Amino acid sequence: MCAVDGFPNGHTPHTPAPGTLVVDTSRADRVGEFRGTAGPYWSLRPVCGGQEWEAAPENVRPVDRIERLRAENARRNARSEGRLL
């Protein structure tokens, strides 16, 4: 079993490790950071900070390489601009 991006074998519904970047397919493929569970839902946080949202685990998938790169760049840009994360 290979844990790629926090998902065993690259698949859900296994709960990812906190801090894992994931994509919420129910919100136009919005990338978020897994924060934990809230009942049957997963709590996700925007990469550049902001209000958390809840997503059904079946609507969440691991980020691909390009999505990860974009998210990490966005996070670095936000930090360099002094925005709170």
KAWO-V23657 format. One line per field, one symbol per residue. ss: DSSP state (@ for helix, = for strand, . for the rest). A space follows every 10 residues. Layout:
BEGIN
ss: ???
END
This chain:
BEGIN
ss: ..==..==.. .......... ====@@@..= ========.. ======.... ..====@@@= ==..@@@@@@ @@@@@@@@@@ .....
END
